[in-house]
Amino acid sequence: MNEFWIILTASIVAINAALLGCFLLLRKMSMVGDAISHAVLPGIVVAYYLSGDKTSILLLIGATLMGVLTSYLIIFLSKKARIQGDASIGITYTLLFAVGMIMISTWLKGNVDIDMECVLYGDVALINLDKIIIDGNLYIGPRAFYVEIIAFAIIIVSLLWGYKGFKILSFNEDYAQSLGIRTGRWHYFLMTLVSLTTVVAFEVVGAILVVGFLIVPPATAQLLTNRLPFMLIVAALLGIVSAIGGYYVAVWLNVSITGAMIVVSGLIFSLAFIYVRFRERLGNKSVTEHLPI
């Protein structure tokens, strides 16, 4: 039963990250997800200090707000300060992450019990320790699973409602602005969803490895399809395959479960890349062209 909940929870994490990762990839902003996943640490620390509870909704709110602030700072540095985009990302997330580490080790020393390894790497194998039990002895699953399900529902509803807005923002932001669409609102809405996804994934895969799910399945899907709806579906399915395959590889080799999931995801990307190159050599139309609207 523990195996079932681990695989199921990791699969939901992979789906959440892969769906949003597709839009980040198309906007050439994949590493913004990496920045947000690290930079939300100060928000988590402050929220935990105020609430004193790791399960408090304040942690989610604080981290999400910090994620949006991170996105704003990146844009400010790249557009106003005229710093190159990748440098803006590096400056922002390393600075905020360092501030969070200092807050844990000094300002909040002795007051906050936050495991840095859990934040960085997570441990999906331990999610069953935080159980939800009803009627005294009926185990209905780990808390992490239900947190991920709620995040999944929010993401699905948001994408269904705002699909056209996210799509036009991803393919032609200038055209969207010419139509009078407030692209800034859509951008920060997307960043809020990315922040939500990374924060709720801390306990399962950690701040570092969630980036793998944000980038690798969408990149693989882009190799295999040239239509956005199929890209979203393929990315989600590849995330599930990576979660399932990674779990059994980890059990077989007795290694980190989350690490094995990302390695399997990377192997799938490699196979997809070889397949695409093989098709191109046979003279078929390249499937790596820019996606049409």
Contacts in CASP RR format, 6 or more apart in sequence:
PFRMAT RR
TARGET T0000
AUTHOR 0000-0000-0000
METHOD contacts of the structure
MODEL  1
MNEFWIILTASIVAINAALLGCFLLLRKMSMVGDAISHAVLPGIVVAYYL
SGDKTSILLLIGATLMGVLTSYLIIFLSKKARIQGDASIGITYTLLFAVG
MIMISTWLKGNVDIDMECVLYGDVALINLDKIIIDGNLYIGPRAFYVEII
AFAIIIVSLLWGYKGFKILSFNEDYAQSLGIRTGRWHYFLMTLVSLTTVV
AFEVVGAILVVGFLIVPPATAQLLTNRLPFMLIVAALLGIVSAIGGYYVA
VWLNVSITGAMIVVSGLIFSLAFIYVRFRERLGNKSVTEHLPI
1 139 0 8 1.000
2 128 0 8 1.000
3 247 0 8 1.000
5 127 0 8 1.000
5 128 0 8 1.000
5 141 0 8 1.000
5 142 0 8 1.000
5 145 0 8 1.000
6 124 0 8 1.000
6 125 0 8 1.000
6 127 0 8 1.000
6 128 0 8 1.000
6 247 0 8 1.000
6 257 0 8 1.000
7 243 0 8 1.000
7 244 0 8 1.000
7 247 0 8 1.000
8 145 0 8 1.000
9 124 0 8 1.000
9 127 0 8 1.000
9 142 0 8 1.000
9 144 0 8 1.000
9 145 0 8 1.000
9 148 0 8 1.000
9 204 0 8 1.000
10 124 0 8 1.000
10 204 0 8 1.000
10 205 0 8 1.000
10 243 0 8 1.000
10 247 0 8 1.000
10 257 0 8 1.000
10 258 0 8 1.000
10 261 0 8 1.000
11 239 0 8 1.000
11 240 0 8 1.000
11 243 0 8 1.000
11 244 0 8 1.000
12 145 0 8 1.000
12 148 0 8 1.000
12 149 0 8 1.000
12 151 0 8 1.000
12 152 0 8 1.000
13 148 0 8 1.000
13 201 0 8 1.000
13 204 0 8 1.000
13 205 0 8 1.000
13 210 0 8 1.000
13 213 0 8 1.000
13 243 0 8 1.000
14 213 0 8 1.000
14 217 0 8 1.000
14 236 0 8 1.000
14 239 0 8 1.000
14 240 0 8 1.000
14 242 0 8 1.000
14 243 0 8 1.000
14 261 0 8 1.000
15 152 0 8 1.000
15 236 0 8 1.000
15 239 0 8 1.000
15 240 0 8 1.000
16 148 0 8 1.000
16 151 0 8 1.000
16 152 0 8 1.000
16 155 0 8 1.000
16 197 0 8 1.000
16 200 0 8 1.000
16 201 0 8 1.000
17 197 0 8 1.000
17 198 0 8 1.000
17 201 0 8 1.000
17 210 0 8 1.000
17 212 0 8 1.000
17 213 0 8 1.000
17 214 0 8 1.000
17 217 0 8 1.000
18 213 0 8 1.000
18 214 0 8 1.000
18 217 0 8 1.000
18 218 0 8 1.000
18 221 0 8 1.000
18 232 0 8 1.000
18 235 0 8 1.000
18 236 0 8 1.000
18 238 0 8 1.000
18 239 0 8 1.000
19 155 0 8 1.000
19 156 0 8 1.000
19 159 0 8 1.000
19 232 0 8 1.000
19 235 0 8 1.000
19 236 0 8 1.000
20 155 0 8 1.000
20 190 0 8 1.000
20 193 0 8 1.000
20 194 0 8 1.000
20 197 0 8 1.000
20 214 0 8 1.000
21 30 0 8 1.000
21 33 0 8 1.000
21 194 0 8 1.000
21 214 0 8 1.000
21 215 0 8 1.000
21 218 0 8 1.000
21 235 0 8 1.000
22 218 0 8 1.000
22 221 0 8 1.000
22 222 0 8 1.000
22 228 0 8 1.000
22 231 0 8 1.000
22 232 0 8 1.000
22 235 0 8 1.000
23 166 0 8 1.000
23 169 0 8 1.000
23 170 0 8 1.000
23 190 0 8 1.000
24 30 0 8 1.000
24 32 0 8 1.000
24 33 0 8 1.000
24 190 0 8 1.000
24 194 0 8 1.000
24 214 0 8 1.000
24 215 0 8 1.000
24 218 0 8 1.000
25 215 0 8 1.000
25 218 0 8 1.000
25 219 0 8 1.000
25 222 0 8 1.000
26 170 0 8 1.000
26 171 0 8 1.000
26 222 0 8 1.000
26 228 0 8 1.000
26 291 0 8 1.000
27 169 0 8 1.000
27 170 0 8 1.000
27 173 0 8 1.000
30 214 0 8 1.000
30 215 0 8 1.000
30 218 0 8 1.000
30 219 0 8 1.000
31 86 0 8 1.000
31 89 0 8 1.000
32 71 0 8 1.000
32 74 0 8 1.000
32 89 0 8 1.000
32 191 0 8 1.000
32 194 0 8 1.000
33 194 0 8 1.000
33 198 0 8 1.000
33 211 0 8 1.000
33 214 0 8 1.000
34 89 0 8 1.000
34 93 0 8 1.000
34 211 0 8 1.000
34 214 0 8 1.000
35 70 0 8 1.000
35 74 0 8 1.000
35 89 0 8 1.000
35 90 0 8 1.000
35 92 0 8 1.000
35 93 0 8 1.000
36 67 0 8 1.000
36 70 0 8 1.000
36 71 0 8 1.000
36 93 0 8 1.000
36 191 0 8 1.000
36 194 0 8 1.000
36 195 0 8 1.000
36 198 0 8 1.000
37 198 0 8 1.000
37 206 0 8 1.000
37 207 0 8 1.000
37 208 0 8 1.000
37 210 0 8 1.000
37 211 0 8 1.000
37 214 0 8 1.000
38 93 0 8 1.000
38 94 0 8 1.000
38 96 0 8 1.000
38 97 0 8 1.000
38 207 0 8 1.000
39 66 0 8 1.000
39 67 0 8 1.000
39 69 0 8 1.000
39 70 0 8 1.000
39 92 0 8 1.000
39 93 0 8 1.000
39 96 0 8 1.000
39 97 0 8 1.000
40 62 0 8 1.000
40 63 0 8 1.000
40 64 0 8 1.000
40 66 0 8 1.000
40 67 0 8 1.000
40 70 0 8 1.000
40 96 0 8 1.000
40 195 0 8 1.000
40 198 0 8 1.000
40 199 0 8 1.000
40 207 0 8 1.000
41 66 0 8 1.000
41 96 0 8 1.000
41 97 0 8 1.000
41 99 0 8 1.000
41 100 0 8 1.000
41 101 0 8 1.000
41 119 0 8 1.000
41 207 0 8 1.000
42 66 0 8 1.000
42 96 0 8 1.000
42 99 0 8 1.000
42 100 0 8 1.000
42 103 0 8 1.000
43 62 0 8 1.000
43 63 0 8 1.000
43 65 0 8 1.000
43 66 0 8 1.000
43 100 0 8 1.000
44 59 0 8 1.000
44 62 0 8 1.000
44 63 0 8 1.000
44 66 0 8 1.000
44 114 0 8 1.000
44 119 0 8 1.000
44 199 0 8 1.000
44 202 0 8 1.000
45 100 0 8 1.000
45 103 0 8 1.000
45 104 0 8 1.000
45 108 0 8 1.000
45 112 0 8 1.000
45 114 0 8 1.000
46 62 0 8 1.000
46 103 0 8 1.000
47 56 0 8 1.000
47 58 0 8 1.000
47 59 0 8 1.000
47 60 0 8 1.000
47 61 0 8 1.000
47 62 0 8 1.000
47 63 0 8 1.000
48 54 0 8 1.000
48 56 0 8 1.000
48 58 0 8 1.000
48 59 0 8 1.000
48 112 0 8 1.000
48 114 0 8 1.000
49 108 0 8 1.000
49 111 0 8 1.000
49 112 0 8 1.000
50 58 0 8 1.000
51 58 0 8 1.000
51 59 0 8 1.000
52 112 0 8 1.000
54 114 0 8 1.000
55 143 0 8 1.000
59 199 0 8 1.000
60 196 0 8 1.000
60 199 0 8 1.000
60 200 0 8 1.000
63 195 0 8 1.000
63 198 0 8 1.000
63 199 0 8 1.000
64 192 0 8 1.000
64 195 0 8 1.000
64 196 0 8 1.000
64 199 0 8 1.000
65 195 0 8 1.000
66 96 0 8 1.000
66 195 0 8 1.000
67 191 0 8 1.000
67 192 0 8 1.000
67 194 0 8 1.000
67 195 0 8 1.000
68 188 0 8 1.000
68 191 0 8 1.000
68 192 0 8 1.000
68 195 0 8 1.000
70 92 0 8 1.000
70 93 0 8 1.000
70 96 0 8 1.000
70 191 0 8 1.000
70 195 0 8 1.000
71 187 0 8 1.000
71 188 0 8 1.000
71 191 0 8 1.000
72 188 0 8 1.000
73 88 0 8 1.000
73 92 0 8 1.000
74 85 0 8 1.000
74 88 0 8 1.000
74 89 0 8 1.000
74 92 0 8 1.000
75 88 0 8 1.000
75 187 0 8 1.000
77 83 0 8 1.000
77 85 0 8 1.000
77 87 0 8 1.000
77 88 0 8 1.000
77 91 0 8 1.000
77 92 0 8 1.000
78 84 0 8 1.000
78 85 0 8 1.000
78 88 0 8 1.000
81 88 0 8 1.000
83 91 0 8 1.000
101 116 0 8 1.000
104 112 0 8 1.000
104 114 0 8 1.000
104 116 0 8 1.000
118 202 0 8 1.000
118 203 0 8 1.000
118 206 0 8 1.000
119 202 0 8 1.000
119 206 0 8 1.000
119 207 0 8 1.000
120 206 0 8 1.000
120 207 0 8 1.000
120 208 0 8 1.000
121 205 0 8 1.000
121 206 0 8 1.000
121 208 0 8 1.000
121 209 0 8 1.000
121 256 0 8 1.000
121 258 0 8 1.000
122 202 0 8 1.000
122 203 0 8 1.000
122 204 0 8 1.000
122 205 0 8 1.000
122 206 0 8 1.000
122 209 0 8 1.000
122 258 0 8 1.000
123 203 0 8 1.000
123 258 0 8 1.000
124 204 0 8 1.000
124 205 0 8 1.000
124 257 0 8 1.000
124 258 0 8 1.000
125 257 0 8 1.000
127 142 0 8 1.000
127 143 0 8 1.000
127 144 0 8 1.000
127 145 0 8 1.000
127 203 0 8 1.000
127 204 0 8 1.000
128 141 0 8 1.000
128 142 0 8 1.000
129 142 0 8 1.000
130 142 0 8 1.000
130 143 0 8 1.000
130 144 0 8 1.000
131 139 0 8 1.000
131 141 0 8 1.000
131 142 0 8 1.000
131 143 0 8 1.000
132 139 0 8 1.000
132 140 0 8 1.000
132 141 0 8 1.000
132 142 0 8 1.000
132 143 0 8 1.000
132 146 0 8 1.000
133 139 0 8 1.000
133 140 0 8 1.000
134 140 0 8 1.000
144 203 0 8 1.000
144 204 0 8 1.000
147 200 0 8 1.000
147 203 0 8 1.000
148 200 0 8 1.000
148 201 0 8 1.000
148 204 0 8 1.000
151 196 0 8 1.000
151 197 0 8 1.000
151 200 0 8 1.000
154 193 0 8 1.000
154 196 0 8 1.000
155 193 0 8 1.000
155 196 0 8 1.000
155 197 0 8 1.000
158 189 0 8 1.000
158 193 0 8 1.000
159 166 0 8 1.000
159 232 0 8 1.000
162 186 0 8 1.000
165 176 0 8 1.000
165 181 0 8 1.000
165 186 0 8 1.000
166 186 0 8 1.000
166 190 0 8 1.000
167 228 0 8 1.000
167 293 0 8 1.000
168 175 0 8 1.000
168 176 0 8 1.000
168 179 0 8 1.000
168 181 0 8 1.000
168 293 0 8 1.000
169 176 0 8 1.000
169 181 0 8 1.000
169 183 0 8 1.000
169 186 0 8 1.000
169 187 0 8 1.000
169 190 0 8 1.000
170 228 0 8 1.000
171 291 0 8 1.000
171 293 0 8 1.000
172 293 0 8 1.000
173 183 0 8 1.000
176 183 0 8 1.000
176 186 0 8 1.000
177 183 0 8 1.000
194 214 0 8 1.000
197 210 0 8 1.000
197 214 0 8 1.000
198 207 0 8 1.000
198 210 0 8 1.000
198 214 0 8 1.000
201 210 0 8 1.000
201 213 0 8 1.000
202 210 0 8 1.000
204 258 0 8 1.000
205 213 0 8 1.000
205 258 0 8 1.000
205 261 0 8 1.000
206 258 0 8 1.000
209 258 0 8 1.000
209 259 0 8 1.000
209 261 0 8 1.000
209 262 0 8 1.000
212 262 0 8 1.000
212 265 0 8 1.000
213 239 0 8 1.000
213 242 0 8 1.000
213 261 0 8 1.000
213 262 0 8 1.000
213 265 0 8 1.000
216 242 0 8 1.000
216 262 0 8 1.000
216 265 0 8 1.000
216 266 0 8 1.000
216 268 0 8 1.000
216 269 0 8 1.000
217 235 0 8 1.000
217 236 0 8 1.000
217 238 0 8 1.000
217 239 0 8 1.000
217 242 0 8 1.000
217 265 0 8 1.000
217 268 0 8 1.000
218 231 0 8 1.000
218 235 0 8 1.000
219 269 0 8 1.000
220 234 0 8 1.000
220 235 0 8 1.000
220 238 0 8 1.000
220 265 0 8 1.000
220 266 0 8 1.000
220 268 0 8 1.000
220 269 0 8 1.000
220 272 0 8 1.000
221 230 0 8 1.000
221 231 0 8 1.000
221 232 0 8 1.000
221 234 0 8 1.000
221 235 0 8 1.000
221 238 0 8 1.000
222 231 0 8 1.000
222 288 0 8 1.000
222 291 0 8 1.000
223 269 0 8 1.000
223 272 0 8 1.000
223 273 0 8 1.000
223 275 0 8 1.000
223 276 0 8 1.000
223 287 0 8 1.000
223 288 0 8 1.000
224 234 0 8 1.000
224 272 0 8 1.000
224 275 0 8 1.000
224 276 0 8 1.000
224 287 0 8 1.000
225 231 0 8 1.000
225 234 0 8 1.000
225 287 0 8 1.000
226 287 0 8 1.000
226 289 0 8 1.000
226 291 0 8 1.000
226 292 0 8 1.000
227 291 0 8 1.000
227 292 0 8 1.000
228 291 0 8 1.000
228 293 0 8 1.000
231 291 0 8 1.000
238 265 0 8 1.000
238 268 0 8 1.000
239 265 0 8 1.000
241 264 0 8 1.000
241 268 0 8 1.000
242 261 0 8 1.000
242 262 0 8 1.000
242 264 0 8 1.000
242 265 0 8 1.000
242 266 0 8 1.000
242 268 0 8 1.000
243 261 0 8 1.000
245 260 0 8 1.000
245 261 0 8 1.000
245 264 0 8 1.000
246 257 0 8 1.000
246 259 0 8 1.000
246 260 0 8 1.000
246 261 0 8 1.000
246 263 0 8 1.000
246 264 0 8 1.000
247 257 0 8 1.000
247 260 0 8 1.000
247 261 0 8 1.000
249 255 0 8 1.000
249 260 0 8 1.000
249 263 0 8 1.000
249 264 0 8 1.000
250 256 0 8 1.000
250 257 0 8 1.000
250 259 0 8 1.000
250 260 0 8 1.000
250 261 0 8 1.000
251 257 0 8 1.000
253 260 0 8 1.000
276 286 0 8 1.000
276 287 0 8 1.000
276 288 0 8 1.000
279 287 0 8 1.000
280 286 0 8 1.000
END
